[in-house]
Amino acid sequence: MKAKIIIEYCPKCHWLLRAAYMAQELLTTFEEELEEVALRPSEVAGRYIISINDELVFDRKRDGGFVEIKVIKQLVRDKVAPGKALGHSDRKEESH
């Protein structure tokens, strides 16, 4: 079964463009794994959350603010396609 992602954003904060960009990135990266990516205007001020099949995977407030798209792609990959390589968006091991 393909995954359904919902990006809920605060329209009062003008985060529609950010949500649309993330939707585009996710649809491009996971075109075989996703059934849909929906954008949902939130009635809660300041909300920006991403859920996959009704499971919360990112919450701007809980997670300390916005993160780079590569982090979102990693979170989504871990849920919908754990074996998928993300190329330059994959986690890098720190070397010391």
ZIFENZI-V769352 format. One line per field, one symbol per residue. ss: DSSP state (h for helix, s for strand, l for the rest). Layout:
BEGIN
ss->???
END
This chain:
BEGIN
ss->llsssssssslllllhhhhhhhhhhhhhhllllssssssssslllllsssssllssssslllllllllhhhhhhhhhhhhllllllhhhlllllll
END
